[in-house]
């Protein structure tokens, strides 16, 4: 399956990369309640930097290695996370 001549697996990999990159930047900046959340979960106050760095590294790995076999499980995890968030917000 292609969209605009680009294979679906490639598009999904780029979406996953953007999601990891976005989450990594948000966590690394640690604004507002992000640091408080990490502390509440039992991590040190600076742990947002570790999490952000790992997420950015994951984004770089998806792009560099083009290992699209990891995309479907990641999409599943993202969907489950979104469903959980939707239930919490209600």
The 8 nearest C-alpha neighbors of each residue, nearest first, counted from 0:
[[1, 7, 6, 2, 5, 8, 4, 3],
 [2, 0, 6, 5, 7, 4, 3, 8],
 [1, 3, 4, 5, 6, 7, 0, 10],
 [4, 2, 5, 1, 6, 7, 0, 10],
 [3, 5, 2, 1, 6, 0, 7, 10],
 [6, 4, 1, 2, 3, 7, 9, 10],
 [7, 5, 1, 9, 8, 0, 10, 2],
 [6, 8, 10, 1, 9, 0, 11, 5],
 [9, 7, 11, 6, 10, 12, 67, 70],
 [8, 10, 12, 6, 7, 11, 13, 5],
 [11, 9, 7, 13, 12, 8, 14, 6],
 [12, 10, 14, 8, 13, 9, 15, 7],
 [11, 13, 9, 15, 10, 14, 70, 8],
 [12, 14, 16, 10, 15, 11, 17, 9],
 [15, 13, 11, 17, 16, 12, 18, 10],
 [14, 16, 18, 12, 13, 17, 11, 19],
 [15, 17, 58, 13, 19, 14, 18, 20],
 [16, 18, 20, 14, 15, 19, 21, 13],
 [17, 19, 15, 21, 16, 20, 22, 14],
 [20, 18, 22, 54, 16, 58, 21, 17],
 [19, 21, 17, 55, 23, 18, 22, 58],
 [22, 20, 18, 24, 23, 19, 17, 25],
 [23, 21, 25, 19, 24, 20, 26, 18],
 [24, 51, 22, 54, 20, 55, 26, 21],
 [23, 25, 27, 21, 26, 22, 51, 28],
 [26, 24, 22, 28, 23, 27, 21, 29],
 [25, 27, 51, 29, 23, 47, 28, 24],
 [28, 26, 51, 48, 24, 29, 47, 25],
 [27, 29, 25, 26, 30, 24, 48, 47],
 [30, 28, 26, 33, 27, 34, 47, 25],
 [31, 29, 28, 33, 32, 34, 25, 26],
 [32, 30, 33, 29, 34, 35, 28, 36],
 [31, 33, 35, 34, 36, 30, 29, 37],
 [32, 34, 36, 29, 35, 31, 30, 37],
 [35, 33, 37, 36, 29, 32, 44, 38],
 [34, 36, 32, 38, 33, 37, 39, 44],
 [35, 37, 39, 33, 34, 38, 32, 40],
 [36, 38, 40, 34, 42, 39, 35, 41],
 [39, 37, 42, 41, 35, 40, 36, 44],
 [38, 40, 36, 41, 37, 35, 42, 34],
 [41, 39, 37, 38, 42, 36, 35, 43],
 [40, 42, 38, 39, 37, 43, 36, 44],
 [43, 41, 38, 37, 40, 46, 44, 39],
 [42, 44, 46, 45, 38, 41, 37, 47],
 [43, 45, 38, 46, 34, 42, 37, 47],
 [46, 44, 47, 43, 48, 34, 49, 42],
 [47, 45, 49, 48, 43, 44, 42, 50],
 [46, 48, 50, 26, 45, 27, 49, 51],
 [49, 47, 27, 51, 46, 50, 45, 52],
 [50, 48, 52, 46, 51, 47, 53, 27],
 [49, 51, 47, 53, 48, 52, 54, 46],
 [23, 50, 52, 27, 26, 48, 54, 49],
 [51, 53, 49, 55, 54, 50, 48, 56],
 [54, 52, 56, 50, 55, 51, 57, 49],
 [53, 55, 23, 57, 51, 19, 56, 52],
 [54, 56, 20, 58, 23, 52, 57, 53],
 [57, 55, 53, 59, 54, 58, 52, 60],
 [58, 56, 54, 60, 55, 59, 53, 61],
 [57, 59, 16, 55, 19, 61, 56, 60],
 [60, 58, 56, 62, 57, 61, 63, 55],
 [59, 61, 57, 63, 62, 58, 64, 56],
 [62, 60, 58, 65, 59, 64, 63, 66],
 [63, 61, 59, 60, 65, 64, 58, 16],
 [62, 64, 60, 61, 65, 59, 66, 58],
 [63, 65, 66, 61, 60, 62, 59, 67],
 [66, 64, 62, 61, 67, 63, 12, 60],
 [67, 65, 64, 68, 61, 69, 70, 62],
 [66, 68, 69, 70, 65, 12, 8, 9],
 [67, 69, 66, 70, 71, 72, 8, 65],
 [70, 68, 67, 71, 72, 66, 73, 61],
 [69, 71, 73, 67, 68, 72, 12, 74],
 [72, 70, 74, 73, 69, 75, 68, 67],
 [73, 71, 75, 74, 70, 69, 76, 68],
 [74, 72, 76, 70, 75, 71, 77, 69],
 [73, 75, 77, 71, 76, 72, 78, 70],
 [74, 76, 72, 78, 73, 77, 79, 71],
 [77, 75, 73, 79, 74, 78, 80, 72],
 [76, 78, 74, 80, 75, 79, 73, 81],
 [79, 77, 81, 75, 80, 76, 74, 82],
 [78, 80, 82, 76, 81, 77, 83, 75],
 [81, 79, 77, 83, 78, 82, 76, 84],
 [80, 82, 84, 78, 83, 79, 85, 77],
 [83, 81, 85, 79, 84, 80, 78, 86],
 [84, 82, 80, 86, 81, 85, 79, 87],
 [83, 85, 81, 87, 82, 86, 88, 80],
 [84, 86, 82, 88, 83, 87, 81, 89],
 [87, 85, 83, 89, 84, 88, 82, 81],
 [86, 88, 84, 85, 89, 83, 82, 81],
 [87, 89, 85, 86, 84, 83, 82, 81],
 [88, 86, 87, 85, 84, 83, 82, 81]]
